């Protein structure tokens, strides 16, 4: 891939220059700190409200796995939104401004141009997951006294893969459409449809949403089959997203 290292350096500098890396870190850190706190004190808050209002709300005693699952749930919602916002203008905006034409007139390939964006933004997400994950795991230890490190690490790796899938979908639409808002909207629509389909018992084993349920099983220690089908399909969709973005760039007159 011609020019990949130079393009990657350019993309990483762009993440720092626009403060995107800081925004991601802060958002993920917020959910990493707040998820164990809410898991710990939400039952007590609801109990106090029920005593005041005369309602009876019974909740089971929260466990460490509940805090880790809560963090993953928050990231699977707000992290996806952040990933789409991060990538929706990555290609469309540069095509509109003429930056893409300038870069691709140099001895660099279109594939390098796309993959450099995926890697740089993936590193951004990885840093956010690490900071938020460490905060969540540390607070879970403080509030609950135990937290399965290995299961949580596996859960975060699966979450990273799911977010990379969301990035690849967004990059595809960003290369297809001139309007970055439309690209982000279509990417979110596709991700929502896939998430809805992932709620179906048999289909979930072959869709990216299966990675989320697999990760929750790993931290909860519940018995369940490994979602290798979902893993394979997710990897294939990431490759297809990048390939589709490459085809779109080849067809465009920059």
C-alpha positions in Angstrom: 0.0 0.0 0.0 1.8 3.1 -1.3 2.1 6.0 1.1 0.3 4.3 4.0 2.7 5.4 6.7 2.7 9.0 5.6 -1.1 9.0 5.4 -1.4 7.4 8.8 0.8 10.0 10.4 -1.3 12.7 8.8 -4.5 11.1 10.1 -3.1 10.8 13.7 -2.0 14.4 13.7 -5.5 15.3 12.5 -7.0 13.5 15.5 -4.9 15.6 17.9 -5.3 18.9 16.0 -9.1 18.6 16.1 -9.1 17.3 19.7 -11.1 14.3 18.6 -8.8 12.0 20.6 -9.4 14.0 23.7 -13.2 14.1 23.2 -13.3 10.3 22.8 -11.1 9.8 25.8 -13.3 12.0 28.0 -16.6 10.4 26.8 -15.4 6.8 27.3 -13.8 7.8 30.7 -17.1 9.3 31.8 -19.0 6.0 31.1 -16.2 4.0 32.6 -16.5 5.9 35.9 -20.2 6.3 36.0 -21.3 2.7 35.1 -20.1 1.0 38.3 -21.4 4.0 40.4 -24.9 3.8 38.8 -24.9 0.0 39.1 -24.0 0.2 42.8 -26.4 3.0 43.9 -29.4 2.7 41.5 -31.1 -0.1 43.6 -30.7 2.1 46.7 -32.1 5.1 44.9 -35.1 3.1 43.6 -35.7 1.7 47.1 -35.8 5.1 48.7 -38.2 6.4 46.0 -40.4 3.4 46.5 -40.5 4.0 50.3 -41.4 7.6 49.7 -44.1 7.0 47.0 -45.5 3.8 48.5 -44.5 1.7 45.6 -42.7 -1.6 46.0 -39.7 -2.0 43.7 -37.6 -5.1 44.2 -34.2 -5.3 42.6 -31.6 -8.0 43.0 -28.4 -7.2 44.6 -26.0 -5.9 41.9 -22.8 -7.9 41.1 -19.5 -6.9 39.6 -20.6 -8.4 36.2 -23.6 -6.0 36.2 -21.3 -3.0 36.3 -19.1 -4.4 33.4 -22.2 -5.2 31.3 -23.5 -1.7 32.0 -20.3 -0.2 30.7 -20.5 -2.3 27.5 -24.1 -1.4 27.1 -23.3 2.3 27.3 -20.4 2.0 24.9 -22.5 0.0 22.4 -24.9 2.9 22.2 -23.0 6.1 22.8 -19.7 4.7 21.5 -21.4 3.8 18.2 -22.7 7.3 17.9 -19.2 8.7 18.6 -17.7 6.4 16.0 -20.2 7.5 13.3 -19.6 11.2 14.1 -15.9 10.6 14.0 -15.9 9.0 10.5 -18.9 10.4 8.6 -16.9 13.3 7.2 -13.6 11.5 7.0 -13.8 11.0 3.2 -16.8 13.1 2.1 -15.4 16.3 3.7 -12.0 15.8 2.1 -13.5 15.2 -1.3 -15.7 18.3 -1.0 -12.7 20.5 0.1 -10.4 19.1 -2.6 -8.0 17.7 0.0 -8.6 14.1 -1.3 -7.7 15.1 -4.9 -4.5 16.8 -3.7 -3.5 13.8 -1.6 -4.3 11.2 -4.2 -2.5 13.1 -6.9 0.7 12.1 -5.0 2.2 8.6 -5.1 -0.3 7.1 -2.6 -3.0 4.6 -3.3 -6.7 5.0 -2.6 -6.6 1.8 -0.5 -3.9 3.4 1.7 -6.0 6.5 2.0 -9.0 4.6 3.3 -7.1 2.1 5.6 -5.1 4.9 7.1 -8.4 6.6 8.2 -9.7 3.3 9.6 -6.5 2.6 11.6 -6.1 6.1 12.9 -9.7 6.3 14.1 -9.6 2.8 15.4 -6.6 3.8 17.5 -8.7 6.7 18.8 -11.4 4.3 19.8 -8.9 1.8 21.3 -7.5 4.6 23.5 -11.0 5.5 24.7 -11.8 1.9 25.4 -8.6 1.4 27.4 -9.1 4.5 29.5 -12.8 3.9 30.1 -12.2 0.2 30.6 -9.5 0.7 33.2 -11.7 3.2 35.1 -14.7 0.9 35.0 -12.7 -2.1 36.2 -11.0 -0.1 38.9 -14.3 1.3 40.2 -15.9 -2.1 40.0 -13.1 -3.5 42.3 -13.7 -0.7 44.7 -17.5 -1.1 44.9 -17.9 -4.8 44.5 -14.5 -6.3 45.5 -14.0 -8.5 42.5 -14.1 -8.2 38.7 -13.1 -10.8 36.2 -10.2 -9.2 34.3 -9.8 -11.8 31.6 -13.6 -11.8 30.7 -13.7 -8.0 30.7 -10.6 -7.8 28.5 -12.2 -10.2 26.0 -15.4 -8.2 26.2 -13.6 -5.0 25.3 -11.8 -6.7 22.4 -15.2 -7.8 21.0 -16.5 -4.3 21.6 -13.5 -2.8 19.7 -14.3 -5.1 16.8 -17.9 -4.1 16.8 -17.0 -0.4 16.7 -14.5 -1.0 13.9 -17.4 -2.5 12.0 -19.4 0.7 12.6 -16.4 2.7 11.4 -16.1 0.7 8.2 -19.9 1.2 7.5 -19.5 4.9 8.0 -16.4 5.2 5.8 -18.3 3.4 3.1 -21.1 5.9 3.0 -18.7 8.8 3.5 -17.0 7.7 0.3 -20.3 7.2 -1.5 -22.0 10.5 -0.6 -20.9 14.1 -0.8 -22.9 15.2 2.2 -21.4 14.0 5.5 -24.7 14.4 7.4 -26.4 12.0 4.9 -23.4 9.6 5.2 -23.7 9.6 9.0 -27.5 9.2 8.9 -27.4 6.2 6.5 -24.6 4.6 8.6 -26.7 4.9 11.8 -29.7 3.6 10.0 -27.8 0.5 8.8 -26.3 -0.1 12.3 -29.8 0.3 13.9 -31.3 -2.2 11.4 -28.5 -4.7 12.1 -29.0 -4.2 15.9 -32.7 -4.9 15.6 -32.1 -8.0 13.5 -29.6 -9.1 16.2 -32.5 -9.4 18.6 -33.7 -12.4 16.7 -32.6 -15.6 18.4 -31.2 -17.4 15.3 -30.0 -14.4 13.3 -27.9 -13.0 16.2 -25.3 -15.8 15.7 -24.4 -14.3 12.4 -24.5 -10.6 12.9 -22.1 -8.1 14.6 -24.6 -7.7 17.4 -23.8 -11.2 18.5 -20.4 -9.9 19.6 -22.1 -7.8 22.3 -24.1 -10.7 23.8 -20.9 -12.9 23.6 -19.0 -10.3 25.6 -21.7 -10.0 28.2 -21.7 -13.8 28.6 -17.9 -13.7 29.1 -18.1 -11.2 32.0 -21.2 -12.7 33.5 -19.8 -16.2 33.5 -23.0 -17.6 32.0 -22.9 -20.6 29.8 -23.3 -20.0 26.2 -21.8 -20.8 22.8 -19.0 -18.7 21.4 -20.3 -16.5 18.6 -17.7 -17.5 16.0 -20.2 -16.9 13.2 -20.8 -13.4 14.4 -17.1 -12.8 14.6 -16.5 -14.1 11.1 -19.3 -12.1 9.6 -18.1 -8.9 11.4 -14.6 -9.3 10.0 -16.0 -10.0 6.5 -18.2 -6.9 6.7 -15.3 -4.7 7.8 -13.3 -5.9 4.8 -16.4 -5.4 2.5 -16.9 -1.9 3.9 -13.3 -0.9 3.1 -13.4 -2.6 -0.3 -16.7 -0.8 -1.1 -15.2 2.5 -0.1 -12.2 1.8 -2.3 -14.5 1.1 -5.3 -16.4 4.3 -4.7 -13.2 6.3 -4.7 -12.1 4.6 -7.9 -15.3 5.6 -9.7 -15.2 9.2 -8.5 -13.6 12.1 -10.4 -11.7 13.9 -7.7 
